[in-house]
Amino acid sequence: MSASQPTKKELTRERIVKSAARALRREGFEGVGVAEIMKEAGLTHGGFYAHFPSREALLVEALDAAAEESLKLLERAPRGGKSDPLSAVIDEYLSDRHVEHPELGCTLAALGSETHRQSPQLRGVATRRLRQWLETLETQVHGTPAERRDSAQVMIATLVGSVMISRLVDDADLGRSFRKAAKRFLRRMLT
């Protein structure tokens, strides 16, 4: 086998991490059970410890993988003929699809309200990935370094907050109105 090709064990571990990343965004930290993850990955519960020393180790890796996937999705947001890539990010992030499918979306919006209760390792992953998103956005807005930092922070807070609110209310129209207001606000801010 070539050194560049992953081994069967590496592929299995990757499958477990992907299943855990989806479950983590869908169910939250407490909703992720080893048995369910292994079943979703098409494996038996007994094989878990051949890949991870603990549930916590899996959660750390799953959160990191989910956050990386979220960042890549935002970077590849469909441009839809828009000359401004940030408009595409705003549209994609505030879409009905993102709200309705937390398992495929942003870890901040899916897990933000409960991450503060997690281990330092999990909070460290969340912090590192948030900083990465912040730095990416800072390069896409205009102004002095301090103005770019402020704009990027307000943008993230507005995006994440409006999606979290949309998910917590039982009135889809109310949730949509928050996201529409966020979209209008962010577009004005960026002009």
C-alpha positions as CSV (number, residue, x, y, z in Angstrom):
1,M,0.0,0.0,0.0
2,S,1.3,3.5,-0.9
3,A,2.3,5.7,2.0
4,S,-0.1,8.4,0.7
5,Q,-3.2,6.1,0.9
6,P,-4.9,6.0,4.2
7,T,-5.1,2.6,6.0
8,K,-8.3,0.8,6.7
9,K,-8.0,1.9,10.4
10,E,-7.5,5.5,9.4
11,L,-10.6,5.4,7.1
12,T,-12.6,3.8,9.9
13,R,-11.5,6.5,12.3
14,E,-12.5,9.2,9.8
15,R,-15.9,7.6,9.4
16,I,-16.4,7.6,13.2
17,V,-15.4,11.3,13.4
18,K,-17.7,12.3,10.6
19,S,-20.6,10.5,12.2
20,A,-19.8,12.1,15.5
21,A,-19.5,15.6,13.9
22,R,-23.0,15.3,12.4
23,A,-24.4,13.9,15.7
24,L,-22.7,16.6,17.7
25,R,-24.3,19.4,15.7
26,R,-27.6,17.7,15.6
27,E,-27.9,16.5,19.3
28,G,-25.4,18.6,21.2
29,F,-22.6,17.4,23.5
30,E,-24.8,15.4,25.8
31,G,-26.6,13.8,23.0
32,V,-23.6,12.2,21.5
33,G,-23.3,8.6,22.8
34,V,-20.5,6.2,21.7
35,A,-22.9,3.4,20.9
36,E,-25.1,5.6,18.6
37,I,-22.0,7.0,16.9
38,M,-20.6,3.6,16.2
39,K,-23.9,2.4,14.9
40,E,-24.3,5.4,12.6
41,A,-20.8,4.7,11.3
42,G,-21.8,1.1,10.6
43,L,-19.5,-0.3,13.4
44,T,-20.0,-2.1,16.6
45,H,-19.7,-0.4,20.0
46,G,-16.8,-2.6,21.1
47,G,-14.5,-1.3,18.4
48,F,-14.6,2.3,19.7
49,Y,-11.6,2.0,22.0
50,A,-9.4,0.8,19.2
51,H,-9.7,4.3,17.7
52,F,-10.2,6.6,20.7
53,P,-9.0,6.5,24.3
54,S,-12.3,8.2,25.5
55,R,-15.6,9.8,24.5
56,E,-14.0,13.2,25.3
57,A,-11.2,12.5,22.8
58,L,-13.8,11.7,20.2
59,L,-15.8,14.9,21.0
60,V,-12.6,17.0,20.6
61,E,-11.8,15.5,17.3
62,A,-15.4,15.7,16.1
63,L,-15.8,19.3,17.1
64,D,-12.6,20.2,15.3
65,A,-13.7,18.3,12.1
66,A,-17.2,19.8,12.2
67,A,-15.8,23.3,12.6
68,E,-13.4,22.8,9.8
69,E,-16.2,21.5,7.6
70,S,-18.3,24.6,8.5
71,L,-15.4,27.0,7.6
72,K,-14.9,25.2,4.2
73,L,-18.6,25.4,3.4
74,L,-18.6,29.1,4.1
75,E,-15.5,29.6,2.0
76,R,-17.3,27.8,-0.9
77,A,-20.6,29.6,-0.4
78,P,-22.3,29.8,-3.9
79,R,-21.5,33.1,-5.4
80,G,-24.8,33.2,-7.4
81,G,-23.5,36.0,-9.7
82,K,-22.6,38.2,-6.7
83,S,-19.4,40.1,-7.0
84,D,-19.1,40.3,-3.2
85,P,-18.3,36.9,-1.6
86,L,-19.5,38.2,1.8
87,S,-23.0,38.5,0.4
88,A,-22.9,34.9,-0.6
89,V,-21.7,33.9,2.9
90,I,-24.5,35.9,4.5
91,D,-27.1,34.4,2.2
92,E,-25.9,30.8,2.8
93,Y,-25.5,31.2,6.5
94,L,-28.9,32.8,7.0
95,S,-30.7,30.4,4.7
96,D,-33.7,28.2,5.7
97,R,-31.5,25.1,4.8
98,H,-28.9,26.1,7.4
99,V,-31.5,26.6,10.1
100,E,-33.3,23.3,9.3
101,H,-30.1,21.2,9.1
102,P,-27.9,22.0,12.1
103,E,-26.1,18.7,11.6
104,L,-24.6,20.1,8.4
105,G,-24.0,23.6,9.5
106,C,-22.0,25.9,11.7
107,T,-20.8,24.5,15.0
108,L,-21.1,27.9,16.7
109,A,-24.9,28.2,15.9
110,A,-25.5,24.5,16.8
111,L,-23.4,24.4,20.0
112,G,-22.6,27.9,21.1
113,S,-25.0,28.0,24.0
114,E,-23.6,24.8,25.6
115,T,-19.9,25.0,24.8
116,H,-19.1,27.1,27.8
117,R,-20.1,24.0,30.0
118,Q,-17.6,21.8,28.3
119,S,-14.0,20.8,29.0
120,P,-11.1,23.2,28.4
121,Q,-10.0,21.0,25.4
122,L,-13.4,21.4,23.7
123,R,-13.5,25.1,24.5
124,G,-10.0,25.4,23.1
125,V,-11.1,23.9,19.8
126,A,-14.1,26.2,19.6
127,T,-11.9,29.3,20.4
128,R,-9.3,28.3,17.8
129,R,-11.9,27.8,15.1
130,L,-13.7,31.0,16.0
131,R,-10.4,32.9,15.7
132,Q,-9.8,31.3,12.3
133,W,-13.2,32.4,11.0
134,L,-12.7,35.9,12.5
135,E,-9.3,36.2,10.8
136,T,-10.8,35.1,7.4
137,L,-13.6,37.6,7.6
138,E,-11.2,40.4,8.6
139,T,-9.4,40.0,5.3
140,Q,-12.7,40.5,3.4
141,V,-13.9,43.7,5.0
142,H,-12.6,47.3,4.6
143,G,-11.2,49.8,7.1
144,T,-8.4,50.1,9.6
145,P,-7.3,46.9,11.3
146,A,-9.5,47.8,14.4
147,E,-12.5,48.6,12.1
148,R,-12.0,45.3,10.2
149,R,-11.8,43.4,13.6
150,D,-15.0,45.1,14.8
151,S,-16.9,44.4,11.6
152,A,-15.9,40.8,11.5
153,Q,-16.9,40.3,15.2
154,V,-20.3,42.0,14.7
155,M,-20.8,40.0,11.5
156,I,-20.2,36.6,13.3
157,A,-22.3,37.6,16.3
158,T,-25.2,38.7,14.1
159,L,-25.0,35.6,11.9
160,V,-24.7,33.1,14.8
161,G,-27.3,34.9,17.0
162,S,-29.9,35.1,14.3
163,V,-29.6,31.4,13.4
164,M,-29.7,30.4,17.1
165,I,-32.9,32.5,17.6
166,S,-34.4,31.0,14.4
167,R,-33.8,27.5,15.8
168,L,-35.2,28.1,19.3
169,V,-38.5,29.7,18.4
170,D,-41.5,27.6,17.4
171,D,-42.6,30.3,14.9
172,A,-40.8,29.9,11.5
173,D,-42.0,33.3,10.4
174,L,-40.5,35.0,13.5
175,G,-37.3,33.1,13.0
176,R,-37.1,34.2,9.4
177,S,-37.8,37.8,10.3
178,F,-34.7,37.8,12.6
179,R,-32.6,36.4,9.7
180,K,-34.0,38.9,7.2
181,A,-33.3,41.8,9.6
182,A,-29.8,40.4,10.2
183,K,-29.2,40.2,6.4
184,R,-30.3,43.8,5.9
185,F,-28.2,45.0,8.8
186,L,-25.1,43.2,7.6
187,R,-25.5,44.4,4.0
188,R,-25.7,48.0,5.2
189,M,-22.7,47.5,7.5
190,L,-20.6,46.2,4.6
191,T,-21.4,49.1,2.2
